[in-house]
Amino acid sequence: VDLIVRRMVYLIEQWRASYHTPKPAHGRRHNAQYAGFWNSVWVIAADIVLGCALGIFLVMCSQAVGDWIVLSLEQYTVKSLESTILWLRGWPAGLKLNNGLDGFLAELFLWLIHFWTAMFQPVTKYMRIVVILAGWSGFVGGCSMQLAIFSDAMALTTLHTYWFYMVATRIFHWQLLTLYSLFNLFRGRKHNVLRNRIDSCDYDLDQLLIGTILFTLLTYLFPTVLVYYATFAGRRVAVIMAQGLFEILLGILNHCPIFYIMLRLRDPQMFPGGVSYNVSSKYALRFIEAAWSLPGSPVRVSRDPIPLSARNRLNTTIIQMEPASLPLSALFFQYYQIWVQFSASYLSLGLLRSLMVGDVVRPVPRLQHTMIPGLSSPHEASNVQSSPTFASEGAAHASSEAKSTQ
């Protein structure tokens, strides 16, 4: 809802900038303002049309879609999770786990699954109404609102997997830190908090004995915790990736350069992407007659294609400058920026490090808001202002200025 409201406010600002500002001296409005306003209109119209089409399908097939959603949630968020925990309760893949800790964690997570099922079961009776409301929302907010509803519904229906992930992450992170501290104690070292370094330390015999015993116990319990942590971390990453896919779809839908593509296909010279130079060394069609008798006299240009005498004929190099059209790939600059943000968060070494040390992996906020003013994060503001909105708006402005100079 916040995205839709800000998008409409931004559309009004574009309309004012396009049609309520004084015209330039040459009597033409800037191409960037004109193209930006009508591209926003086309994007909103396409969003509404797709939302209406999807809404009609959801309303007409609400019962079938609701039943399919309930069966899918029961299969992939309850039954598959129960079967995975029961598989881990034995010796998964021949890996011998600690029976006591394995049984405790299995009972804990199975109880949480049953508790979640008892809480969520009454909600499944109203799944058809939820599908109908999601369908009608497309007539108001377009397909963007429907995608946002689907993303929020996924986060709500997989809330129990988030609980499991948080519990397993805290246990894994705590045990990892404890093992690291006990390993330093085992080596006769300790962490200096003031200087943030590892220093040598002399421990008593009792401290070394207790630390060694605890280190041995936690080392043998660590594989059991690691197996449960890897299982729930993988499921949590899968849910976050699915939410990131919805964010990418929102970005594609809200940043689609429809009007720019139509203008580009209609008149490629409207969005110049630079200039090209064609150099050719040959006799010119124009021949220059120099006034050799009077120094400093003006040069007379002859259009006669017949060559002059060898004394007055000059070998010239002709340089022809032509405008180069903006490539179509430049119109999709924001798609590349969205992919960079997504890959930097979920396809990087930072994600791998977070999973290895037990840090919480959180979704990327506002992945699709990089083009609407006021919605980008502070560290992205400079990039958004410097980047073309779309990359063709600056080119369109340059095109209007070039036409005015001509």
N, C-alpha and C positions, 0 to 999 in steps of 0.2 A: 504494500500500500504506500509506503514511504517513497519507493522508487517511482511509482506511477504518479504520485502528486508532484514530486520534484521534476519529473519529466514534462508534465503539463506546464509547470511554472517556467521551465526552461524554454518550452515552445512559445509561450507568450513573450518572453524576453527576446527570442529570435524574431518574432513577428514585429515587435516594436522596432527592433534594430533594422529590419528589412524595409518596412513600409512607413515608419513614422520618424525617419531621420531625414535631414535635408539632403537633396540629391547633390552629387558632385557637379563641378562646373561643366563637365561634358554631358550631363543630363542622364547618366546611366547609374543604376545602382551597382554596388560591388557584387561580383559573381559569388564571392564567398558567403555573404549574407543571404543572398537569394537561394543558393544551392543548399546551405545549411538549414534554412527554414523549411524548404520543401522536402528535404530528405527526412527531417523529423516528422513531417506530416505523413509521408509514405511509410515510415517505420511504424508509427502508431496505427495507421490504417491496416497494414499487414498483420500487426499484432492482434488487432481486433478481429480481423477476418479469420485468422488461424484459431483464435480463442472461440469464436462462434462455431466454427466447424467441429472443433474438438468438444465443445460444450454440447452440441446437438448429439454427437455420438454418445457421450457419457450419460445424457439424460435419457436417450432412447434405450440404451443398453445398461441402465443403472443396476438392475438386479444381477445380470450376468457378470458385470465388472466387479460388483461388490462381493459376490460369491468367490470369484477368482482371487481377489485381494485377500479375503479371509483364509482361503486354502493355502495361498502362497505364504502368508505370514505364519500360519500354523506349521507349515512344512519346513521353512527355512529359518525361522527364529525360535522355534520351540522344539520340534521333533529332532531336527538335525543337531541342535545344540545338546539335547539330552543324549542322543546316541554318541556324540563326540565325548561327552563327559564320562559316560559308561565305558567307552573304549579306553579312555585315559585311566579309568579306575583299575584296570588290570595291568598288564605289561604291554604298553603300546609299542608295536614294532620291535618287540623283544627287549625293550629298555626296562630294566628292573628299577622301579621307583620305591620310595619309602612307603610301606603299607600304611602306617599310622597317619602321616601327613597327607598321603594320597586319598585315603578314605575321608579324612576331615574336610579337605577342600572339595571333594566330590559331593559330599553331603551338603556342604554349605551352598554350592552353586545349584544343585538340584532343588534345594529348598527355595532358593531365590527364583528359580524358574517356575515352580509351582505357585509361589506367591504372585509372580507377575501374571501367570495364566489366570488365576482367580480374580485379579484386578482387571485384566483386559478383556475377559470373556464377555461381560455385559456390554462392552462397547461395540463388539462385533455385530450385535443385533441392529445397530443403527448405521452400519456401513453403507447401506443403500442411500440413506439420507445424506451422508457425507459425500458420496459420489455425485448426487444430484446437486448439492451446493457447490461442489467443485466445478460442475458443468455450467451452472448459471453464473459463476464468477467470471467465466470467459466472456460473457456478454458485457460485463462491466469493465474489467481490468485487462481483458485480452488473455493471450496465451501466457504472458509473463506471470500473471497472478496464479494461473493454474500450475505452472512449474514451481512457483514458490510454495503453493499449498502441498504439492507432491513432496517437495523437499522437506517441509516441516512435518508432514505425516510420516515420512521415513524416519526422521529423527525421533519422533514420538513413539513409533511402533518398535524401534530398536533401542529403547531406553534401557532395557534390562541388560543388553550387551554392553552398554556404556558403564553400567554399574559393575559388571564382571571385569571389564577392562580396568576400571579405576582400582578395584580391590586387588587384582593381580599385579597391577603396576606398582601400587604402594608397597606390597609385600616384596616384590622383586627389587625395587629400588632400595628399600630398607636393608634387605639382606645383602645386596651388592655393596652398599656403603659399610655395613658391618664387617663383611669379609675383607674389604680393603683396609679397614682400621686394624683388624686382628692380624692381617698379613704383615702390616708394618710393625705391630707388636712382636710378632713371631721373628722378625728380622732385627729387633732391637731398635726400632725407629718410631718416631711419632710425628704428627703433623703440627707444625708451629703456626698457630692462628695469626699471631701478630705479624710475622714475616712471610706468611703464606708459602711455606716450604717444608720439606721433610728434613728433620734433624735427628741426630743420634740421641739415644736415651738409654739409661741404665735402669732396668726393671728388676724388681725383687724376684726371687725364685717362685713365690706363690703367684705373683702376677703373670709370670711367663707360663706357669703350669695351667692356670685357669684359662688364660688366653689361648693356649695351644689346644686345650680340650674344646673350647667353644668354636675355635676355627675348624677343628676336625668335624664337629657335629654339623655346623652350617655348610661345610663343603659337601657332606654326604646328603644333606637335605636340598641343596641347591638345584640338582637336576629335576626334582619334582616341581619346584616352584617355576623353573625355567620352562618346563613343558606346558604348564597351565598359562603362564604369561604369554608364550608364543602363540598359543591357540587363540586367546581372547584379543591379543594385539593384532593378529591377522584379521580377525572379524571386524575389529574397530577400524582398521585401515581400509577395509573393503567398503564399510559404510561411509567413511569420509570421502573415499574416491567417488562413490555414487553421488554424494552431495556435491562434490566438485564438478561432476559431469552435469548436474542440473545448473550449477553456476555458469559453466561454459555455454550451455544452451541459452541461458538468459543473456549472456554477453553477446552471443551470435545474433539473437533476436533483437536486442536493443541497439546494436551497433552495426546493423547491416546497411551498407551504403547503396541502397536501391536507386535513389535518384541520381547519385553520382555515377553509377554504372550506366544508367540510361543516357545521361549527358555525355559520358565518355564515348559511348557507342555512336551517339548522334554526331558529335563534333569532337574528335580527338584533340583538336588544337585548343579547346576551351580550357584544358588543364595541362599547361606546358610543364614538362619535366626537365627543361634545359634547352640547350641549343647544340646543333651539330654543324661542323665545318667540313666542307668538301673542297679540297685543294686540287687544282689542276694547272699544270704548267704548259701553256700553248699560246699561239698568237691570238690576241684578242680580236673581236669583231670591231672594236673601236681602235682606231690608230691615232696616235698622238703626233701632232706636228709641232715641233719646238721652234720657236722664233729665235734662230741662232744669231741673227744680225743685231738684235737689241737685247742686251742683258737685262733680266728682270721683267721683260714683257710677258703678258699673260699667255697661257698655253691654249692653243686652239684644238678643239676636239673634232675629229672627222668621223662621220658614220659610214664613210665609203668603204665597202668590204674589199675594194681592190687595194693590195699592198702598196705602200709608198716606196720611195727609194730606200735603198739599203741604209743610207745615212740617217734617215729619220724614222725608220721602222724599229720599234722597241720590242723585245721579248718580255712579256709580262706574265705574272703569276696571278691567277684569278682565285680568290677565296670566296666561296658562297656559303653564307650563314642561313640555316634553316631551323625553325623551332622543332624541338623533339617532344613528342607526346608523353604524358605521364603514364608509366606502365600500370596495368590493372592491379598488379600485386601491391602497389603503393596505396591503393584504396582500402586494402584490408590490413592496414597497419595496426589497428586496434586488436584484431584477432591475434596477431603475433604477440602483442603486449600481454593479452590475457593468457596466452599459452606460456609465455615466459614467467608470469606470476605463478601459474599453476605448477609448472615444472620446477621452479625454484623452491617451492614449498613441499611438494610430494615426490619429486623425482630427483632428489639431490642427496648429497652426503649428509646434510643436516637431519633429514628424516631417518637415515640409517643410524646416525649417532644417537638420536633421541630414542630409537627403539632399543639400541644396545645398552644404554645407561638407564633406561626406565623413565625417561621424561614423558610427560603427557603430550600426545599429538593432538593438536586442535585444528579445526577447519580454518581455511583462509577467509577472512571477512571481506565482504564487498568486492568480490572478484569481478563483477560485471558492471561496476559503477565508475569506470575510469574516464568516461566521456562526459558525464553530466556534472556541472560545477557544484561544489559543495558536498559531493559524495565520496570523493577520493580521500585516502588517508593523507596526513601531512607530508610524509616522506615521498608520496607520489605526486604531490601538487606541482613540483617543479617539472617533473617529467611530462605531466599532462599539459602544462602550459606550453612547454617547448615543442611537444609533439603536434603533428597536424591533426586538427579536429574536424573532419577526417584529414588524412594527409593531403587531401586535395583542396581544402579550404584555402590554405596559403597559396597553393598554385593557382586557384581560381582568382584570388585577389591580385596575384601578380599578372594574370592574364588580363584582368580588367584595366590595370595600370598600363600594361603594354598597349592595349587597344586605344586607351586615351591618348598616349603619346603619339600613336600613329595618326 
